[in-house]
Amino acid sequence: MAKEISMHDNGKIKILIALAAVYLSWGSTYLAIRIALIELPPFFMMGIRFFLVGIGLYMYLRIRGSAAPTRKQWLNATAIGGFLFLGGSAGVAYAQQWVASGLAALVIGTTPLWTVLFACFWGHRPARLEWVGLMLGFAGILLLNSDGDLRAHPAGAAALLLAAASWAFGSAWSLRLSFPPGMMAGATQMICGGAVVLLVGFGMGERIATVPTWHSLGAVLYLAVFGSLVGFTAFLYLLKRVRPSLATSYAYVNPIIAVALGVWLAGEKLTNTEISAMVVIVVGVVLMAIGQRHN
């Protein structure tokens, strides 16, 4: 009995650690992306980050005895990696060429709203409170697009909305596909997704004009270690062990962290309209999460 209680407590501690890793690592990556973009193009910067981390993790796992993924698992990793890392993460970096890091995090914070909508494809019917949260969340998006950086840069706004929707669809679809067990799933998705992002960057003519300084290289290293290795593997751990509403709870924590870091370290400012939109979106996402818990 004591052993069972100890194992149960240990599982809770691991979940709390994973949540903290996702909150802190992903909440701070928006500022790191902003710093890296000063000297590096968005698709190359994001693609090389995921590809190299994925290769390193894959080699480590193979040396430790993990089985090689099957051909079908590699194909699944390419599909999901495209949604998560090309449409999702690279879309955020593309948008942050014009949009402040805090605002970018706020729009990406609507990902759970899209997740609930896409879940309808697989037979999930949203509860009444979830619908209320969805309407509030999307009302916040409309309010956010009526002022500030998003209104001034429609391409950035569109890229962020597409990024949130792409990450949500990829996350929901990944639960229904076959992947290698454990961290190998993350390694294959980062390898394939990173390769796709790099190909798109080369196709768009991205080039590095000058040798990057340590500021940009340090930002990319931070993104690779904390954003990719720590954050993504912790997210995959949560997806398999807790309800989706808890796994995606970073959506209403990360924007607050990102906005605070942007204001504190980068001198970013929010208008009253943008602050109001942030409150509306966060309240909408919280209500939707509560609705999922009681559904």
DARA-V752743 format. One record per residue. N is the residue number from 1. PHI is phi in whole degrees, -180 to 180 (999 if undefined). Layout:
BEGIN
n: [N	N]
phi: [PHI	PHI]
END
This chain:
BEGIN
n: [1	2	3	4	5	6	7	8	9	10	11	12	13	14	15	16	17	18	19	20	21	22	23	24	25	26	27	28	29	30	31	32	33	34	35	36	37	38	39	40	41	42	43	44	45	46	47	48	49	50	51	52	53	54	55	56	57	58	59	60	61	62	63	64	65	66	67	68	69	70	71	72	73	74	75	76	77	78	79	80	81	82	83	84	85	86	87	88	89	90	91	92	93	94	95	96	97	98	99	100	101	102	103	104	105	106	107	108	109	110	111	112	113	114	115	116	117	118	119	120	121	122	123	124	125	126	127	128	129	130	131	132	133	134	135	136	137	138	139	140	141	142	143	144	145	146	147	148	149	150	151	152	153	154	155	156	157	158	159	160	161	162	163	164	165	166	167	168	169	170	171	172	173	174	175	176	177	178	179	180	181	182	183	184	185	186	187	188	189	190	191	192	193	194	195	196	197	198	199	200	201	202	203	204	205	206	207	208	209	210	211	212	213	214	215	216	217	218	219	220	221	222	223	224	225	226	227	228	229	230	231	232	233	234	235	236	237	238	239	240	241	242	243	244	245	246	247	248	249	250	251	252	253	254	255	256	257	258	259	260	261	262	263	264	265	266	267	268	269	270	271	272	273	274	275	276	277	278	279	280	281	282	283	284	285	286	287	288	289	290	291	292	293	294	295]
phi: [999	-62	-66	-64	-63	-62	-65	-64	-64	-63	-65	-64	-63	-63	-65	-63	-64	-63	-63	-62	-64	-67	-59	-75	-70	-75	-67	-95	-69	-63	-68	-63	-62	-58	-67	-65	-70	-60	-126	-122	-71	-63	-72	-63	-61	-75	-66	-66	-60	-72	-64	-68	-64	-63	-62	-62	-67	-63	-63	-61	-68	-67	-64	-77	104	-67	-72	-71	-63	-79	-60	-63	-67	-66	-65	-63	-64	-66	-65	-69	-60	-64	-68	-73	-102	-84	-66	-84	-65	-67	-63	-63	-63	-60	-68	-73	-67	-125	-102	-62	-62	-65	-66	-60	-63	-67	-66	-66	-64	-85	-53	-59	-64	-67	-60	-65	-64	-69	-63	-62	-63	-107	91	-82	-101	-61	-75	-60	-67	-64	-63	-61	-61	-62	-64	-64	-61	-73	-64	-63	-63	-61	-64	-64	-81	-89	-154	73	-60	-67	-69	-73	-129	-60	-64	-66	-62	-64	-64	-69	-63	-65	-64	-63	-67	-66	-64	-64	-65	-62	-65	-67	-69	-61	-70	-113	-117	-88	-135	-62	-72	65	-70	-63	-62	-65	-62	-66	-67	-69	-62	-69	-64	-63	-64	-63	-63	-62	-62	-64	-61	-64	-64	-85	84	-67	-141	-96	-75	-132	-69	-65	-82	-68	-64	-69	-65	-65	-65	-66	-62	-61	-62	-66	-75	-89	-71	-91	-68	-76	-65	-70	-67	-66	-64	-63	-60	-67	-58	-89	-125	-134	-63	-55	-63	-79	-62	-99	-66	-58	-61	-106	-105	-59	-59	-65	-64	-65	-63	-61	-68	-63	-69	-73	-102	-117	69	-70	-128	-112	-78	-62	-64	-68	-66	-63	-64	-61	-63	-63	-65	-63	-63	-62	-67	-65	-62	-65	-64	-64	-63	-65	-66	-100	-84]
END
